[in-house]
Amino acid sequence: MWVRRSVIALVLVGLLVGGYFLIPAGRWLYEDVRDKLGKAAPITPTSTKASASVRGHGGALATDGLSNTYWGAPAVGDSMEFTFRSPFRLVDVVIHTGASAKTETFRNQARPTKADLVVTASDGKVHKKSITLADKPGPQTIQTGYSDVVSIQLTLHETAGLTEGRHIALAEVEFFKRS
């Protein structure tokens, strides 16, 4: 009788311990499925701030909705910070590199090829994602899946075409939330 109760108690303890360790993985899987099955809606930052910019190509141009204008970063290591009015679930970031989406003007300036995306949640938790960007015109989608996002920092680490007299062109950064 006591052996049977001991086995039952051990099984219950095992289930509790296993559940404790599996709940985060289960929650992540649940949110990931909702991200993929749900619809994404664009969300615009309330403020955009560049660590540095080239004259005539300020940071606000990276979120103006146009891909024929751009933020001009003077050097590798420059960054943009985007803040949002209220927390949201970030499902995708779409980045347009280069001076324009038009092939003939895309390579007029340098283009970012590697960057870090640092996402801060409302509770202060920070998520860092290194991204690699193709050196081609057009949108590039980065899937994320972060909850309660209040700010995002994008730091440029590597470029293509950065030579004397040129700067780094980032045409547009778009954010999408789960709707």
MIKOLMI-535880 format. One line per field, with one value per atom (N, C-alpha, C): residue in three letters; chain; atom name; z, y, x. Coordinates in nm, 4 decimals. Example, Ala and Ser with C-alpha at 12.3 -4.5 7.8 and 13.67 -1.06 7.14 Angstrom:
<sites>
type: ALA,ALA,ALA,SER,SER,SER .
mol: A,A,A,A,A,A .
atom: N,CA,C,N,CA,C .
Z: 0.7800,0.7800,0.7800,0.7080,0.7140,0.7870 .
Y: -0.5690,-0.4500,-0.3300,-0.2250,-0.1060,0.0030 .
X: 1.3190,1.2300,1.3200,1.2850,1.3670,1.2900 .
</sites>
This chain:
<sites>
type: MET,MET,MET,TRP,TRP,TRP,VAL,VAL,VAL,ARG,ARG,ARG,ARG,ARG,ARG,SER,SER,SER,VAL,VAL,VAL,ILE,ILE,ILE,ALA,ALA,ALA,LEU,LEU,LEU,VAL,VAL,VAL,LEU,LEU,LEU,VAL,VAL,VAL,GLY,GLY,GLY,LEU,LEU,LEU,LEU,LEU,LEU,VAL,VAL,VAL,GLY,GLY,GLY,GLY,GLY,GLY,TYR,TYR,TYR,PHE,PHE,PHE,LEU,LEU,LEU,ILE,ILE,ILE,PRO,PRO,PRO,ALA,ALA,ALA,GLY,GLY,GLY,ARG,ARG,ARG,TRP,TRP,TRP,LEU,LEU,LEU,TYR,TYR,TYR,GLU,GLU,GLU,ASP,ASP,ASP,VAL,VAL,VAL,ARG,ARG,ARG,ASP,ASP,ASP,LYS,LYS,LYS,LEU,LEU,LEU,GLY,GLY,GLY,LYS,LYS,LYS,ALA,ALA,ALA,ALA,ALA,ALA,PRO,PRO,PRO,ILE,ILE,ILE,THR,THR,THR,PRO,PRO,PRO,THR,THR,THR,SER,SER,SER,THR,THR,THR,LYS,LYS,LYS,ALA,ALA,ALA,SER,SER,SER,ALA,ALA,ALA,SER,SER,SER,VAL,VAL,VAL,ARG,ARG,ARG,GLY,GLY,GLY,HIS,HIS,HIS,GLY,GLY,GLY,GLY,GLY,GLY,ALA,ALA,ALA,LEU,LEU,LEU,ALA,ALA,ALA,THR,THR,THR,ASP,ASP,ASP,GLY,GLY,GLY,LEU,LEU,LEU,SER,SER,SER,ASN,ASN,ASN,THR,THR,THR,TYR,TYR,TYR,TRP,TRP,TRP,GLY,GLY,GLY,ALA,ALA,ALA,PRO,PRO,PRO,ALA,ALA,ALA,VAL,VAL,VAL,GLY,GLY,GLY,ASP,ASP,ASP,SER,SER,SER,MET,MET,MET,GLU,GLU,GLU,PHE,PHE,PHE,THR,THR,THR,PHE,PHE,PHE,ARG,ARG,ARG,SER,SER,SER,PRO,PRO,PRO,PHE,PHE,PHE,ARG,ARG,ARG,LEU,LEU,LEU,VAL,VAL,VAL,ASP,ASP,ASP,VAL,VAL,VAL,VAL,VAL,VAL,ILE,ILE,ILE,HIS,HIS,HIS,THR,THR,THR,GLY,GLY,GLY,ALA,ALA,ALA,SER,SER,SER,ALA,ALA,ALA,LYS,LYS,LYS,THR,THR,THR,GLU,GLU,GLU,THR,THR,THR,PHE,PHE,PHE,ARG,ARG,ARG,ASN,ASN,ASN,GLN,GLN,GLN,ALA,ALA,ALA,ARG,ARG,ARG,PRO,PRO,PRO,THR,THR,THR,LYS,LYS,LYS,ALA,ALA,ALA,ASP,ASP,ASP,LEU,LEU,LEU,VAL,VAL,VAL,VAL,VAL,VAL,THR,THR,THR,ALA,ALA,ALA,SER,SER,SER,ASP,ASP,ASP,GLY,GLY,GLY,LYS,LYS,LYS,VAL,VAL,VAL,HIS,HIS,HIS,LYS,LYS,LYS,LYS,LYS,LYS,SER,SER,SER,ILE,ILE,ILE,THR,THR,THR,LEU,LEU,LEU,ALA,ALA,ALA,ASP,ASP,ASP,LYS,LYS,LYS,PRO,PRO,PRO,GLY,GLY,GLY,PRO,PRO,PRO,GLN,GLN,GLN,THR,THR,THR,ILE,ILE,ILE,GLN,GLN,GLN,THR,THR,THR,GLY,GLY,GLY,TYR,TYR,TYR,SER,SER,SER,ASP,ASP,ASP,VAL,VAL,VAL,VAL,VAL,VAL,SER,SER,SER,ILE,ILE,ILE,GLN,GLN,GLN,LEU,LEU,LEU,THR,THR,THR,LEU,LEU,LEU,HIS,HIS,HIS,GLU,GLU,GLU,THR,THR,THR,ALA,ALA,ALA,GLY,GLY,GLY,LEU,LEU,LEU,THR,THR,THR,GLU,GLU,GLU,GLY,GLY,GLY,ARG,ARG,ARG,HIS,HIS,HIS,ILE,ILE,ILE,ALA,ALA,ALA,LEU,LEU,LEU,ALA,ALA,ALA,GLU,GLU,GLU,VAL,VAL,VAL,GLU,GLU,GLU,PHE,PHE,PHE,PHE,PHE,PHE,LYS,LYS,LYS,ARG,ARG,ARG,SER,SER,SER .
mol: A,A,A,A,A,A,A,A,A,A,A,A,A,A,A,A,A,A,A,A,A,A,A,A,A,A,A,A,A,A,A,A,A,A,A,A,A,A,A,A,A,A,A,A,A,A,A,A,A,A,A,A,A,A,A,A,A,A,A,A,A,A,A,A,A,A,A,A,A,A,A,A,A,A,A,A,A,A,A,A,A,A,A,A,A,A,A,A,A,A,A,A,A,A,A,A,A,A,A,A,A,A,A,A,A,A,A,A,A,A,A,A,A,A,A,A,A,A,A,A,A,A,A,A,A,A,A,A,A,A,A,A,A,A,A,A,A,A,A,A,A,A,A,A,A,A,A,A,A,A,A,A,A,A,A,A,A,A,A,A,A,A,A,A,A,A,A,A,A,A,A,A,A,A,A,A,A,A,A,A,A,A,A,A,A,A,A,A,A,A,A,A,A,A,A,A,A,A,A,A,A,A,A,A,A,A,A,A,A,A,A,A,A,A,A,A,A,A,A,A,A,A,A,A,A,A,A,A,A,A,A,A,A,A,A,A,A,A,A,A,A,A,A,A,A,A,A,A,A,A,A,A,A,A,A,A,A,A,A,A,A,A,A,A,A,A,A,A,A,A,A,A,A,A,A,A,A,A,A,A,A,A,A,A,A,A,A,A,A,A,A,A,A,A,A,A,A,A,A,A,A,A,A,A,A,A,A,A,A,A,A,A,A,A,A,A,A,A,A,A,A,A,A,A,A,A,A,A,A,A,A,A,A,A,A,A,A,A,A,A,A,A,A,A,A,A,A,A,A,A,A,A,A,A,A,A,A,A,A,A,A,A,A,A,A,A,A,A,A,A,A,A,A,A,A,A,A,A,A,A,A,A,A,A,A,A,A,A,A,A,A,A,A,A,A,A,A,A,A,A,A,A,A,A,A,A,A,A,A,A,A,A,A,A,A,A,A,A,A,A,A,A,A,A,A,A,A,A,A,A,A,A,A,A,A,A,A,A,A,A,A,A,A,A,A,A,A,A,A,A,A,A,A,A,A,A,A,A,A,A,A,A,A,A,A,A,A,A,A,A,A,A,A,A,A,A,A,A,A,A,A,A,A,A,A,A,A,A,A,A,A,A,A,A,A,A,A,A,A,A,A,A,A,A,A,A,A,A,A,A,A,A,A,A,A,A,A,A,A,A,A,A,A,A,A,A,A,A,A,A,A,A,A,A,A,A,A .
atom: N,CA,C,N,CA,C,N,CA,C,N,CA,C,N,CA,C,N,CA,C,N,CA,C,N,CA,C,N,CA,C,N,CA,C,N,CA,C,N,CA,C,N,CA,C,N,CA,C,N,CA,C,N,CA,C,N,CA,C,N,CA,C,N,CA,C,N,CA,C,N,CA,C,N,CA,C,N,CA,C,N,CA,C,N,CA,C,N,CA,C,N,CA,C,N,CA,C,N,CA,C,N,CA,C,N,CA,C,N,CA,C,N,CA,C,N,CA,C,N,CA,C,N,CA,C,N,CA,C,N,CA,C,N,CA,C,N,CA,C,N,CA,C,N,CA,C,N,CA,C,N,CA,C,N,CA,C,N,CA,C,N,CA,C,N,CA,C,N,CA,C,N,CA,C,N,CA,C,N,CA,C,N,CA,C,N,CA,C,N,CA,C,N,CA,C,N,CA,C,N,CA,C,N,CA,C,N,CA,C,N,CA,C,N,CA,C,N,CA,C,N,CA,C,N,CA,C,N,CA,C,N,CA,C,N,CA,C,N,CA,C,N,CA,C,N,CA,C,N,CA,C,N,CA,C,N,CA,C,N,CA,C,N,CA,C,N,CA,C,N,CA,C,N,CA,C,N,CA,C,N,CA,C,N,CA,C,N,CA,C,N,CA,C,N,CA,C,N,CA,C,N,CA,C,N,CA,C,N,CA,C,N,CA,C,N,CA,C,N,CA,C,N,CA,C,N,CA,C,N,CA,C,N,CA,C,N,CA,C,N,CA,C,N,CA,C,N,CA,C,N,CA,C,N,CA,C,N,CA,C,N,CA,C,N,CA,C,N,CA,C,N,CA,C,N,CA,C,N,CA,C,N,CA,C,N,CA,C,N,CA,C,N,CA,C,N,CA,C,N,CA,C,N,CA,C,N,CA,C,N,CA,C,N,CA,C,N,CA,C,N,CA,C,N,CA,C,N,CA,C,N,CA,C,N,CA,C,N,CA,C,N,CA,C,N,CA,C,N,CA,C,N,CA,C,N,CA,C,N,CA,C,N,CA,C,N,CA,C,N,CA,C,N,CA,C,N,CA,C,N,CA,C,N,CA,C,N,CA,C,N,CA,C,N,CA,C,N,CA,C,N,CA,C,N,CA,C,N,CA,C,N,CA,C,N,CA,C,N,CA,C,N,CA,C,N,CA,C,N,CA,C,N,CA,C,N,CA,C,N,CA,C,N,CA,C,N,CA,C,N,CA,C,N,CA,C,N,CA,C,N,CA,C,N,CA,C,N,CA,C,N,CA,C,N,CA,C,N,CA,C,N,CA,C,N,CA,C,N,CA,C,N,CA,C,N,CA,C,N,CA,C,N,CA,C,N,CA,C,N,CA,C,N,CA,C,N,CA,C,N,CA,C,N,CA,C .
Z: 0.0000,0.0000,0.0000,0.0866,0.0928,-0.0325,-0.0962,-0.2201,-0.3303,-0.3358,-0.4353,-0.4168,-0.2932,-0.2645,-0.2972,-0.2700,-0.3006,-0.4510,-0.5282,-0.6736,-0.7269,-0.6759,-0.7182,-0.6832,-0.5645,-0.5221,-0.6118,-0.6456,-0.7332,-0.8742,-0.9242,-1.0558,-1.0535,-0.9496,-0.9387,-0.9295,-0.8494,-0.8385,-0.9741,-1.0433,-1.1761,-1.2755,-1.2709,-1.3598,-1.3284,-1.2005,-1.1610,-1.2061,-1.1833,-1.2220,-1.3748,-1.4455,-1.5921,-1.6465,-1.5881,-1.6297,-1.6080,-1.4965,-1.4666,-1.5756,-1.6214,-1.7233,-1.8648,-1.8901,-2.0241,-2.0521,-1.9500,-1.9707,-2.0584,-2.0352,-2.1249,-2.2704,-2.2942,-2.4320,-2.4915,-2.4132,-2.4603,-2.4905,-2.4065,-2.4282,-2.5562,-2.5761,-2.6969,-2.8214,-2.8187,-2.9315,-2.9597,-2.8561,-2.8700,-2.9360,-2.8877,-2.9435,-3.0877,-3.1171,-3.2522,-3.3502,-3.3110,-3.3958,-3.4179,-3.3129,-3.3276,-3.4225,-3.4149,-3.5048,-3.6509,-3.6759,-3.8130,-3.8695,-3.7847,-3.8311,-3.8325,-3.7516,-3.7433,-3.8526,-3.8543,-3.9511,-3.8852,-3.9645,-3.9154,-3.9635,-3.8778,-3.9115,-3.8889,-3.9755,-3.9556,-3.8293,-3.7664,-3.6508,-3.6702,-3.6482,-3.6686,-3.5349,-3.5268,-3.4018,-3.3736,-3.2446,-3.2079,-3.2188,-3.2071,-3.2285,-3.2892,-3.3698,-3.4361,-3.4120,-3.3589,-3.3245,-3.3749,-3.4544,-3.5081,-3.4219,-3.4028,-3.3269,-3.4056,-3.5390,-3.6280,-3.7636,-3.8406,-3.9756,-4.0644,-4.1931,-4.2939,-4.3229,-4.3459,-4.3729,-4.4884,-4.4650,-4.5651,-4.5636,-4.4772,-4.4698,-4.3236,-4.2525,-4.1102,-4.0812,-3.9556,-3.9115,-3.9403,-3.9377,-3.9611,-4.1001,-4.1943,-4.3306,-4.3371,-4.2337,-4.2310,-4.1995,-4.1546,-4.1223,-4.1873,-4.2990,-4.3648,-4.4628,-4.4789,-4.5685,-4.7135,-4.7421,-4.8794,-4.8915,-5.0024,-5.0196,-5.1142,-5.1556,-5.2376,-5.1569,-5.0254,-4.9324,-4.8347,-4.7629,-4.6737,-4.5607,-4.4538,-4.3458,-4.3920,-4.3829,-4.4199,-4.2955,-4.2705,-4.1549,-4.1983,-4.1241,-4.1631,-4.1503,-4.0541,-4.0280,-3.9728,-3.9839,-3.9204,-3.7697,-3.7030,-3.5592,-3.5267,-3.6278,-3.6062,-3.5841,-3.5159,-3.4814,-3.4888,-3.4912,-3.4877,-3.3698,-3.3000,-3.1928,-3.2252,-3.2171,-3.2452,-3.1166,-3.0765,-2.9571,-2.9984,-2.9183,-2.9503,-2.8339,-2.8655,-2.7669,-2.6600,-2.7015,-2.6052,-2.6469,-2.5514,-2.5808,-2.6838,-2.7649,-2.8678,-2.8956,-2.9674,-3.0075,-3.1453,-3.1507,-3.2752,-3.3469,-3.4672,-3.5415,-3.6575,-3.7200,-3.8324,-3.8344,-3.8866,-3.9199,-4.0672,-4.1454,-4.2876,-4.3102,-4.3716,-4.3939,-4.5438,-4.5898,-4.7281,-4.7209,-4.7802,-4.7773,-4.9052,-4.9045,-5.0237,-5.0362,-5.1367,-5.1590,-5.2225,-5.2864,-5.3532,-5.3851,-5.4088,-5.4510,-5.5995,-5.6713,-5.8142,-5.8302,-5.9131,-5.9320,-5.9738,-6.0597,-6.1114,-6.0053,-5.8992,-5.7948,-5.6618,-5.6533,-5.5286,-5.4764,-5.5634,-5.5225,-5.5214,-5.5262,-5.5223,-5.3886,-5.2839,-5.1515,-5.0960,-4.9838,-4.9197,-4.8630,-4.8429,-4.7901,-4.6709,-4.5667,-4.4525,-4.4915,-4.4430,-4.4690,-4.3398,-4.2291,-4.0979,-3.9963,-3.9078,-3.8053,-3.6850,-3.5738,-3.4530,-3.4283,-3.3942,-3.3565,-3.2070,-3.1290,-2.9840,-2.9476,-2.8984,-2.8692,-2.7182,-2.6687,-2.5253,-2.4975,-2.4001,-2.3600,-2.2467,-2.2184,-2.1159,-1.9767,-1.9525,-1.8222,-1.8133,-1.9188,-1.9201,-1.9813,-2.0136,-2.0733,-2.2129,-2.2441,-2.3710,-2.4531,-2.5812,-2.6753,-2.7835,-2.8146,-2.9176,-3.0307,-3.1527,-3.2703,-3.3733,-3.4129,-3.5199,-3.6527,-3.7451,-3.8740,-3.9875,-4.0931,-4.2147,-4.3248,-4.3949,-4.5012,-4.6359,-4.7341,-4.8693,-4.9324,-5.0146,-5.0828,-5.2132,-5.1978,-5.3136,-5.2813,-5.3833,-5.3577,-5.3199,-5.2491,-5.2125,-5.0660,-5.0227,-4.8812,-4.8392,-4.7139,-4.6532,-4.5183,-4.5017,-4.3817,-4.2792,-4.1556,-4.0423,-3.9474,-3.9277,-3.8348,-3.6931,-3.6016,-3.4655,-3.3623,-3.3236,-3.2225,-3.0802,-3.0515,-2.9178,-2.8640,-2.7377,-2.6751,-2.5971,-2.5808,-2.4990,-2.5388,-2.6680,-2.7195,-2.6994,-2.6478,-2.6326,-2.7085,-2.7351,-2.8137,-2.8871,-2.9978,-3.0821,-3.1239,-3.1125,-3.1593,-3.2712,-3.3795,-3.4935,-3.5078,-3.4903,-3.4992,-3.6195,-3.7049,-3.8267,-3.7959,-3.8456,-3.8158,-3.9368,-4.0500,-4.1714,-4.2893,-4.3911,-4.5082,-4.6371,-4.7456,-4.8797,-4.9475,-5.0137,-5.0920,-5.0159,-4.8918,-4.8150,-4.8528,-4.9282,-4.9705,-4.9420,-4.9689,-4.9480,-5.0206,-4.9489,-5.0081,-5.0107,-4.9553,-4.9519,-4.8073,-4.7872,-4.6545,-4.6658,-4.5533,-4.5505,-4.5663,-4.6610,-4.6888,-4.6422,-4.5570,-4.5102,-4.5473,-4.6524,-4.7103,-4.6201,-4.5604,-4.4829,-4.3843,-4.2658,-4.1653,-4.1280,-4.1451,-4.1153,-4.0039,-3.9180,-3.8067,-3.8194,-3.7842,-3.7913,-3.6612,-3.6154,-3.4909,-3.5226,-3.4277,-3.4448,-3.4220,-3.5139,-3.4988,-3.4513 .
Y: -0.1187,0.0000,0.1261,0.1325,0.2502,0.2619,0.1472,0.1503,0.2161,0.1789,0.2344,0.3853,0.4307,0.5746,0.6484,0.5870,0.6484,0.6648,0.5634,0.5706,0.6818,0.6884,0.7932,0.9316,0.9458,1.0737,1.1110,1.0153,1.0421,1.0828,1.0161,1.0507,1.1932,1.2286,1.3641,1.4690,1.4417,1.5339,1.5460,1.4339,1.4359,1.5186,1.5045,1.5839,1.7331,1.7669,1.9075,1.9671,1.8941,1.9427,1.9535,1.8509,1.8537,1.9680,1.9889,2.0990,2.2339,2.2476,2.3735,2.4066,2.3048,2.3276,2.3341,2.2729,2.2712,2.3856,2.4516,2.5616,2.6728,2.7199,2.8247,2.7792,2.6553,2.6049,2.5954,2.5529,2.5437,2.6807,2.7774,2.9142,2.9712,2.9481,2.9973,2.9340,2.8029,2.7335,2.7884,2.8101,2.8641,3.0026,3.0908,3.2261,3.2219,3.1328,3.1201,3.0764,2.9812,2.9361,3.0506,3.1254,3.2401,3.3450,3.3677,3.4637,3.4213,3.2925,3.2430,3.2312,3.2003,3.1856,3.3167,3.4114,3.5400,3.6350,3.7492,3.8525,3.9538,4.0069,4.1099,4.2459,4.3450,4.4816,4.5739,4.6723,4.7646,4.8483,4.8811,4.9711,5.0721,5.1978,5.3059,5.3513,5.3685,5.4188,5.5617,5.5951,5.7323,5.8236,5.7652,5.8447,5.7586,5.8254,5.7620,5.8510,5.7923,5.8721,5.8026,5.8734,5.8201,5.8655,5.7769,5.8141,5.9158,5.9095,6.0036,5.9959,6.1022,6.0987,6.1990,6.1727,6.2598,6.3710,6.4899,6.6041,6.5733,6.6022,6.5786,6.4372,6.3507,6.2110,6.1700,6.2426,6.2187,6.0871,6.0498,5.9224,5.9049,6.0130,6.0024,5.9486,5.9616,5.9132,5.7599,5.6926,5.5459,5.4925,5.5795,5.5360,5.6259,5.6875,5.7793,5.7098,5.5788,5.5047,5.5058,5.5639,5.5728,5.5008,5.4317,5.3635,5.4382,5.5598,5.6410,5.7532,5.7520,5.8385,5.7456,5.7935,5.7028,5.7761,5.6991,5.7456,5.7239,5.8268,5.8175,5.8094,5.6927,5.6726,5.6982,5.7808,5.8116,5.6943,5.6029,5.4992,5.3712,5.2650,5.1384,5.1631,5.1047,5.1249,5.2239,5.3001,5.3932,5.3137,5.3763,5.3040,5.3944,5.3271,5.3939,5.3370,5.4220,5.3738,5.4143,5.3152,5.3342,5.3086,5.4018,5.3807,5.3816,5.3123,5.2933,5.3386,5.3812,5.4365,5.3345,5.2122,5.1104,4.9745,4.8835,4.7521,4.6737,4.5948,4.5144,4.3889,4.2945,4.1713,4.1952,4.2008,4.2228,4.0894,4.0788,3.9530,3.9612,4.0783,4.0935,4.2332,4.2392,4.3659,4.3546,4.4548,4.4557,4.5697,4.5361,4.6343,4.6477,4.7742,4.8060,4.8749,4.8161,4.8760,4.9555,5.0351,5.1093,5.2443,5.3193,5.4552,5.4578,5.3479,5.3423,5.1968,5.1698,5.0360,5.0154,5.1228,5.1130,5.0601,4.9597,4.8933,4.9910,5.0861,5.1772,5.2740,5.3034,5.3947,5.3245,5.1963,5.1205,5.1273,5.1139,5.1074,5.2423,5.3524,5.4841,5.5122,5.4470,5.4603,5.3199,5.3129,5.1830,5.1277,4.9955,4.9290,4.8430,4.8400,4.7529,4.6059,4.5191,4.3755,4.2950,4.3524,4.2878,4.3941,4.3552,4.4486,4.3700,4.4401,4.3823,4.4511,4.3704,4.4187,4.3941,4.5011,4.4891,4.5358,4.4413,4.4658,4.4704,4.5773,4.5928,4.5830,4.4979,4.4783,4.5744,4.5857,4.6783,4.6429,4.5170,4.4770,4.4927,4.5486,4.5704,4.4561,4.3460,4.2320,4.2704,4.2325,4.2683,4.1423,4.1487,4.0397,4.0934,4.0186,4.0619,3.9594,4.0097,3.9226,3.9799,3.9013,3.9419,3.9065,4.0005,3.9763,3.9991,3.9222,3.9364,3.9812,4.0855,4.1426,4.1174,4.0792,4.0594,4.1950,4.2020,4.3267,4.3351,4.3570,4.3653,4.4603,4.5241,4.6138,4.5362,4.6031,4.5431,4.5072,4.4683,4.4378,4.3060,4.3047,4.1839,4.1660,4.0539,4.0306,3.9507,4.0001,3.9314,3.8933,3.7645,3.7191,3.7303,3.7774,3.8014,3.7216,3.7678,3.6994,3.7406,3.8714,3.9230,3.9921,3.9679,4.0260,4.1524,4.2368,4.3580,4.4538,4.4676,4.5521,4.6991,4.7754,4.9205,4.9984,4.9356,5.0035,4.9009,4.9490,4.8646,4.9481,4.8891,4.9556,4.8719,4.9374,4.8718,4.9310,4.8468,4.8918,4.8270,4.9075,4.8592,4.8102,4.6893,4.6317,4.6083,4.5745,4.5521,4.6116,4.6514,4.7131,4.6612,4.6920,4.6683,4.8041,4.8281,4.9494,5.0749,5.0615,5.1806,5.2214,5.3304,5.3832,5.5330,5.5942,5.7377,5.8158,5.9085,5.9935,5.9324,5.8119,5.7469,5.7251,5.7106,5.6798,5.5600,5.5118,5.3936,5.4381,5.3772,5.4139,5.3032,5.3414,5.2501,5.3152,5.2616,5.3271,5.3237,5.2098,5.2008,5.0850,5.1065,5.0016,4.9992,4.8831,4.8686,4.7655,4.7889,4.6995,4.6467,4.5186,4.4572,4.3883,4.4152,4.3567,4.2537,4.1676,4.0707,4.1449,4.1262,4.1962,4.1018 .
X: 0.0823,0.0000,0.0875,0.1876,0.2738,0.3598,0.3943,0.4710,0.3874,0.2625,0.1716,0.1563,0.1407,0.1274,0.2578,0.3693,0.4995,0.5174,0.4791,0.4895,0.3988,0.2766,0.1831,0.2390,0.2945,0.3526,0.4711,0.5560,0.6706,0.6245,0.5213,0.4679,0.4124,0.3394,0.2844,0.3954,0.4966,0.6101,0.6801,0.6963,0.7586,0.6781,0.5465,0.4609,0.4691,0.4729,0.4843,0.6177,0.7262,0.8589,0.8669,0.8195,0.8199,0.7358,0.6195,0.5330,0.5985,0.6692,0.7384,0.8402,0.9134,1.0157,0.9586,0.8443,0.7872,0.6902,0.6397,0.5438,0.6021,0.7265,0.7788,0.7857,0.8267,0.8341,0.6941,0.5993,0.4613,0.4031,0.4331,0.3839,0.4453,0.5768,0.6432,0.5804,0.5550,0.4945,0.3542,0.2767,0.1409,0.1442,0.2326,0.2433,0.2928,0.3869,0.4405,0.3317,0.2500,0.1394,0.0404,0.0082,-0.0827,-0.0241,0.1092,0.1740,0.1585,0.1774,0.1752,0.0330,-0.0632,-0.2011,-0.2781,-0.2355,-0.3045,-0.2611,-0.3246,-0.2900,-0.1979,-0.1071,-0.0162,-0.0647,-0.0527,-0.0918,0.0278,0.0460,0.1579,0.1389,0.2503,0.2482,0.3610,0.3287,0.4246,0.4816,0.6122,0.6708,0.6254,0.6170,0.5822,0.7034,0.8232,0.9441,1.0536,1.1344,1.2481,1.3686,1.4755,1.5927,1.7188,1.7965,1.9218,2.0381,2.1368,2.2568,2.3392,2.3306,2.3987,2.3298,2.3412,2.2852,2.3569,2.3492,2.4072,2.3069,2.3555,2.2688,2.1720,2.0445,1.9424,1.8850,1.9401,1.8954,1.8803,1.7927,1.7712,1.7008,1.7023,1.6463,1.4986,1.4217,1.2774,1.2457,1.3383,1.3146,1.3104,1.3584,1.3550,1.2155,1.1262,0.9898,0.8841,0.9193,0.8249,0.7303,0.7434,0.6549,0.6981,0.8130,0.8625,0.9967,1.0185,1.1470,1.2401,1.2016,1.2911,1.3563,1.3355,1.4079,1.4771,1.5780,1.6499,1.7194,1.7453,1.8315,1.9744,2.0543,2.1950,2.2811,2.3377,2.4260,2.5695,2.6431,2.7805,2.8780,2.8530,2.9541,2.8928,2.9682,2.9314,2.9259,2.8281,2.8098,2.6989,2.6556,2.5446,2.4160,2.3211,2.1992,2.0769,1.9618,1.8314,1.7555,1.6823,1.5954,1.4521,1.3642,1.2224,1.1455,1.0594,0.9777,0.8302,0.7500,0.6090,0.5229,0.4010,0.3084,0.2686,0.2357,0.1935,0.2507,0.2651,0.3239,0.2419,0.3115,0.2459,0.3288,0.2698,0.3381,0.4006,0.5344,0.6081,0.6242,0.5674,0.5776,0.6759,0.6896,0.7825,0.8428,0.9645,1.0289,1.0674,1.0311,1.0648,1.1637,1.2771,1.3832,1.4098,1.4173,1.4531,1.5897,1.6908,1.8242,1.8492,1.9545,1.9956,1.9286,1.9737,1.9248,1.7867,1.7464,1.6167,1.5839,1.4567,1.4160,1.4455,1.4715,1.5039,1.6458,1.6609,1.7902,1.8998,1.8682,1.9712,2.0249,1.9487,1.9971,2.0220,1.9899,2.0062,2.1494,2.2475,2.3893,2.4608,2.3848,2.4483,2.5171,2.4712,2.5325,2.5593,2.6273,2.6541,2.5246,2.5198,2.4014,2.4390,2.3553,2.3848,2.3658,2.4562,2.4446,2.4315,2.4770,2.4598,2.4225,2.3297,2.2826,2.2340,2.2207,2.1615,2.0286,1.9298,1.7980,1.7855,1.7740,1.7604,1.6201,1.5398,1.3988,1.3800,1.3186,1.2950,1.1457,1.1120,0.9723,0.9368,0.8081,0.7609,0.8124,0.8472,0.9008,1.0526,1.1149,1.2591,1.3389,1.2738,1.3437,1.3921,1.5170,1.5790,1.6051,1.5672,1.5917,1.6844,1.7913,1.8852,1.8857,1.8747,1.8738,1.9701,2.0687,2.1605,2.0952,2.0973,2.0338,2.1326,2.1151,2.1939,2.0994,2.1387,2.0561,2.1220,2.0423,2.0935,2.1214,2.2241,2.2589,2.1797,2.0482,1.9594,1.8442,1.7874,1.6752,1.5502,1.4608,1.3330,1.3245,1.2053,1.1827,1.2468,1.2962,1.3517,1.2832,1.2149,1.1346,1.2125,1.2133,1.2748,1.1619,1.1429,1.0399,1.0944,1.0108,1.0579,0.9794,0.8624,0.7828,0.8178,0.8155,0.8432,0.7186,0.6884,0.5691,0.6015,0.5012,0.5064,0.6191,0.6422,0.7511,0.7166,0.8149,0.7983,0.9049,1.0211,1.1241,1.2101,1.2671,1.3525,1.4720,1.5901,1.7118,1.7720,1.8095,1.8724,2.0116,2.1147,2.2537,2.3199,2.3815,2.4463,2.5877,2.6230,2.7549,2.8433,2.7843,2.8628,2.7875,2.8639,2.8029,2.8649,2.7992,2.8533,2.8642,2.9765,2.9922,3.0289,3.0773,3.1145,3.2569,3.2665,3.3964,3.3989,3.5109,3.5295,3.4200,3.3557,3.2530,3.1134,3.0984,2.9675,2.9247,2.7963,2.7432,2.6492,2.5989,2.5135,2.3680,2.2976,2.1585,2.0643,1.9706,1.8654,1.7326,1.6688,1.5517,1.4293,1.4000,1.2750,1.2831,1.2246,1.2084,1.0608,0.9986,0.8564,0.8383,0.7401,0.7120,0.5695,0.5519,0.4198,0.3863,0.2639,0.2148,0.1071,0.0821,-0.0268,-0.1574,-0.2514,-0.3795,-0.4882 .
</sites>
